[in-house]
């Protein structure tokens, strides 16, 4: 067992990775599979496009093949997926039920104290696909069918598994924007209660990290020590980041969150360049801190990625991308007004009450429908910005290259650029295949005022089957609902497979069968639970 453990650790160590272009082409299979699924969904009756077998064939197997059999020829796989997609688009689509101008009415300007977040299918699809490809990769990497260039790099380099780790944190940042979008005043609430509340929510993840550490050490499971350290693992990273975010809330009131994320990344790179990098790479492991130096020192870098994801979430989650930015400006104005009036109203309780009610405005309600076209344009701008900053940091050789182990500046920009681009891709596919009055800014032909569809008329069309609703594929929606539970299940199944067979000696045919059964088990569990959220996670 000891000899195999040593060989297995060597099997996943010392990797130098691939290229950013190759990683993008491998990942493009996810968008191609969604395009194929969307083409089927808009051309075939709905009862034929929601079967589990069809979801597996169009959404899961392409991802599995993209990281195994077609990993070295990703263009071929994308052609195989896009060719039938193109042929399907030649078939007339089902009636989409686009209303006439008479069914549109001017947009309401009424404010509401309760801000709801409408569902964004593109975001659900992105998060589920990101999780799914990560789940597939954590077992596939143990088989030779998974090319070594896609495995995590030792120190510098880019690979699929490197981008998967950062994408997990970026995605966590997106959903962490939910309380900020619902109530931007959350940023001004007392620090201690928020930290305690976040810690309580993250406790199950801490427990999972502790259980994983104890189980790995207990069964002498092969592990890569330079990845996170001796005792640290990714669950600890996921648990600490939301807690650290709370300490930056006072700054978020006055600064754009994206700028704050870049500032944290620059500070991390500055410290790395002045001695900390040498400590991470070469210092001996002689104490608890040094034994886990990779995981601990990478926290600020992952916090920067989390903040850039949080910034992206404030664009994606509201129905209009400028909503949070405007509320942020109102918070600053309210704080200034409050500070000006504070000395004058100290002697009068009644005046204080009046000022408080005047300064704490009810949140301006966002539009009742999504303006995905505006969101796509703004997201495109951010994607271009992150790619340009990545190119500039590579041009001036900042940090010596992309490094997941160090989570340096180049790695932060790469993760932000990659995720912003692929979310944009999912959003554009949604606009292309499910274009509707709910997804675009619409203006009256006569008054040139912004209008929105009459909900009663659209519901009537939907009952008659005239509207193809934009929603995430059922399987991906189910995966998104219970992502953490499925990730835990995947880790357990990966351990069982590795303890029951010598994966690094398996033939490619055997590996594909094992991986297919593994994917079937994960997706089957998600399908059975459906939209039932496992509340204990």
Steps between C-alpha positions, in 0.01 A plus 500: 500500500786739588671445163175562311429810713842640410451420131153655505627822656770518233230438235327829589811704589743713302250607230562808285154528343379604157415835337216743565375454144488122539316526834246733339441255213454208741255708705319612185341155485278613788360787291468275195302243698265772627453623143405147393263456793339840434454419131326174593289674761376772266421258217358190671191470722584576863415151624776358278775733620481443874595133524793408722667294226490790255638739762786260571578454131499869408626668818718256695671262258640785284673637811639157585630450146648852490736422790585144396470358148483838322722699736778523242261572210232725654421664166376166366262454793364853460439437130317175582276693740445810289430318172167348614425829676532684171280245321234529770486877459384442142180350641235763583491557873189473707295820527668729749202722562661843457225750586383791289554855624142502629598245764779720631459767765731773633741389769389574852714735707351399835753414767472199720652424837536136406745426221459163335767340285356349181655175386776517241518166314841582352646537850345171614641324194846650552520400867370148435733439204797637695421270791438204270830529315679536836329188633597305189860623513570406865458132413613510137841641602580167668477317164750518212212582264503847657796682334765615746496847342151551648608404854589762760835664437773466759582870528460694174279428201135477396282193496134402511516398865677825590220705347242275667624586850490874435163476327353336808603803708383744230160328491478516879559874471213539253242342731643692798365813330141392572465677840669812359262516204193434714602769749811708425464646851632162618845653446435752779380251761714431812805289428493249786148359438582454130826321575330271752213426260738423212715281725194304607400443136855392409536260794377195300772570240762522776377164628524349151858625474589348835336168412685489168835567667446229762375245246787562255759464775322199648498282187833624355320634195736638232523879532689785339657693789609806299141561391367644829739371766509211744163545672327774300249422226266691269205476742690719749563757227132507403402548865742782582441723195139614577606583857790715378265677258303650790801703615505682165134611508581853630724551196237361260271791586744747344695296243396285202529136607699414188755770585524363853563151359779628276652688796507183713659308210765771453578499872532120496737520203705774668552288811579191291761690301676617818589169658175315563524306173837355601355401836210312335722321250809420703445535876517170696186370670594527867181630663122501459504821296783392270342157456196677351672804349351453150139499618537784750710738289271448198198633694543869399526397135186290523331791681584719199340243267198484731465880487515504119231232500301709749527798267378285211209384715387858556472532120334165432255455787289818468274531200702800382882516536507857634268433795761427769730776379222757544410369844867514596506869404187559708668338801793740468263797471302382803818465706611852404158643582491315831844627602401860419185486711637299793631794713183703450253230604672361810275699739167398348370145483214597274731669250729198508213273414397721212850508358539123527183435310600750237851369451414129483318483173310200382699317235407603152347197337678373191312437180238226515673312220860434414693718259741225401621690196630781721649248741680327212648828374631598844631149568678506164677818607623335820611187312707712261646693794613184682655353183686828435630511858608137472682578176668803657612305807643227274669759279679653798555156658327592826533212744697278263196338338157364590515311830206333673730390782584864581168647375697790357382797294507319165295213641237739642462682166486169310221363719301824471544516121417132448184506710370834374546378141321171550212653696468744209491202264215335693314831511536551123375146432200574721429819305543321167282195567246639745460860388189645662365830631627395842864491389546824308448871547191592295387847397166621368483569128293811568617666823858363501452424871618175653217249517457157653270213399163460658537207740140386464527481121828308515360254754205445268739429210700263719188299590434456128858384438607808307787598727820301534612598848866569558613269778802288579492133391332295777811293572726805531241674715494198733883495516506870583246456781719257695849584378682461831327171583588360157859622532526313831346189342751527214790514747369192680450308174847603381647358819305175463616454139864570588494261794335223297723509189840618383374777276836606357539160331147485353447470124322789330191290428475397866552860610220629278259236633588583862473874438166459320356299790638758741339785302175305482502458878561868569245622246251232602516621860445858383206393281333305783514796738390735222437847636498383863780681673692299760461754776769356726760615250 
